[in-house]
């Protein structure tokens, strides 16, 4: 291959990277990312590896990539000589952390708890490397929580820090752990860093993050956005409705509400502003819709895989029961968007500015094939890791067929054109492999630190203590308990990403919700997972809202308040699951239909009461009158639900009549003012 050919193969992200990073660092990032993705593809589709081989190798690659991507001096400044020295130490620690166990695995298993001095030293090095990578990649909040968890484990009369144990309240006290025991738990066992969270990140999550990277690089993102605009663009508030649909679809695959806001929001937010939405409204709609992508099947970010592993319920079953709640949430956001558009008299975009559905499908139908294949394989109980592998292969195959057809249709197939097309395809594959690895760094680091927290909880019994505290504070009242979970999720969300927040919360409060309050296991996990999303849209720290504000040019707090309003289903739907478990667990068909109808009716009434509009403007008394029947629909009593539904239907019927009268009055005036 010539030098020119080699230049074509170098990924675009490397060739156009900021000049702050030296070229050899960019090469190292690319080679590490590609090597990690190829390793994951090999283990997913060709030769599966054992638990410790898979997870330790994954962590070694991820840490190495993290310290390359995130220098000690920050991404906006060049590394100094002393920063290079420190980063070189952490790069060596990354390699040692991941591959020490692989090299000495048989000896470590043979020692079975009688750890050598080298085991402990390498374990300490790994914990420090993980915490430092977390500080650089995820943020200081998660790092501090991980550090506090370690100090808590060492505190106690028999621990390495007995003086610290004397400072803790009685309910939190424990006997403490020695350094050897803690390192054995966190590094040399299956309940710490290499526990279930990192296991899910190193298998299922990575494959679907990589799948999303291939979709993005092949142009699938633009295809789905164009399809959403073609379907809804001409309706009132069309761009906002397209944002709901497109963000839900892409958010399920991307695994990050913030990344989804940045990706789809670049298209949807300017169009919403052009149509008449205020900047804060446009940013809020995008943030709420992108958050909905995290709870939308089939992927639900990383949540579906984690819930499946924790509950031992098949992944397909998790996906199936999550479809209707996701529709309810996205339908609520869509309704809010519609009501705002109707109140402000907005129209859709002209047809000349919108893509045509037929043309969009003709140009990009190939992108639907991998999604259909993915769903078919999942339904047939194929391992999600293997499903991800074949989904990626199908994307590559479809992209190759698309390129070959374009090559054939655009003119004579000369050697130069064939060579150019092949180089373009190879470059796309390299870019996708690197992008997938880059996108997986944050979630893998977060899961590694979450593993530290989970390991400490198991070692100290903190989960049982926390559950006892929640029962005591709630007085056994399930509504207060759910409120406490919501508050805890919001506080954790200030410093933790969604995945880590869910893992920590479910370990702490899951046992109490299930055993003490009688909430079915699956519903308890879904409630915690849904509530863990609220840090994306809830002030004062609404991360997705802030991203939307940056694109919209709006004030972050105002945008966050708008996102919080549109995302109210995030709080109401989990509560509805708790008091109406048939929505998730099933039951007699007529009753399940009734439950679904009452849930949808309650959310429509709630949106109308908040917005003060449905078919026409609502007076204050009607908005207040809707509140009691909405609460009645959530009440675990069939009689109360019937009364509530009847009252809501009556009030909304009155609003419909008012809207009809308004249209009747306006029609003659419109006719009189119409030019001859």
PEJODA-V755242 format. One line per field, one symbol per residue. phi: phi as a letter, one per 40 degrees, with the letter a starting at -180 (. if undefined). burial: I if it has 24 or more other C-alpha atoms within 12 Angstrom, else O. A space follows every 10 residues. Layout:
# PEJODA-V755242
phi: ???
burial: ???
This chain:
# PEJODA-V755242
phi: .ccccccccc ddcccbcccc cccccccccc ccccccccdc ccccbbbcbc dccccccdcd cccdcccccb cccgcbbccc cccccccccc ccccccccbc cdcbdccccc cfhcccccdc ccccdccccc cccccccchc dccccccccc ccccchcbcc bcccccccdd cccacgbccc ccccccbbbb bbdccddccc ccbccccccc dcccccccgc dccccccccc cbcccdgddc cccccccccc ccccgacccc dccccccccd ccccchccdc cccccccccc ccccbcccbf gbcccccccc cgcddccccc ccccdccccc cccccddccc ccccgcbccc dccbccdccc cccbdcccdc cccdcccccc gcddcccdcc ccdccccccc cccccccccc iccccccccc cccccccccc cccccccdcc cccccccccd ccccccdccb gcdccccccc ccccggcccc cccccccccc ccccbbcdcc ccccccccbd dcccccbgcd dccdcccccc ccccccbbcc bbcccccccc ccgbcdcccc ccccccccdc cccdccdccb ccdbcgiddd cccccccccc cccccccccc cgabcacbcd cccccccdcc ccccccaccc cccccccccc cccccccccc cccccccccc cccccc
burial: OOOOOOOIII IIIIOOOOOO IOOOIIIIII IIIIIIIIII IOIIIOOOOO IIIIIIIIII IIIIIIIIII IIOOOOOOIO OOOOOOIOII IIIIIIIIII IIOIOOOIOO OOOOIOOOII OIIIIIIIII IIIIIIIIIO IIIIIIIOII IIIIIIOOII OOOIIOOOOO OIIIIIIIII IIIIIIIIII IIIIIIIIII IIIIIIIIII IIIIIIIIII IIIIIIIIII IIIIIIIIII IIIIIIIIII IIIIIIIIII IIIIIIIIII IIIOIIIIII IIIIIIIIII IIIIIIIIII IIIIIIIIII IOOIIIIIII IIIIIIIIII IIIIIIIIII IIIOOIIIIO OOOIIOOOOI IOIIIIIIII IOIIIOIIOO OOIIIIIIII IIIIIIOIII OIIOOOOOOO OOOOOOOOOO IOIIIIIIII IIIIIIIIII IIIIIIIIII IIIIIIIIII IIIIIIIIOI IOOOOOOIIO IIOIIIOIII IIIIIIIIII IIIIIIIIII IIIIOIIOII IIIIIIIIII IIIIIIIIII IIIIIIIIII IIIIIIIIII IIIIIIIIII IIIIIIIIII IIIIIOOOOO OOOIIIOIII IIIIIIIIII IIIIIIIIOO OIIOIIIIII IIIIIOOOOO IIOIIIIIIO IIOOIOOOOO OOOOOOOOOO OOOOOO
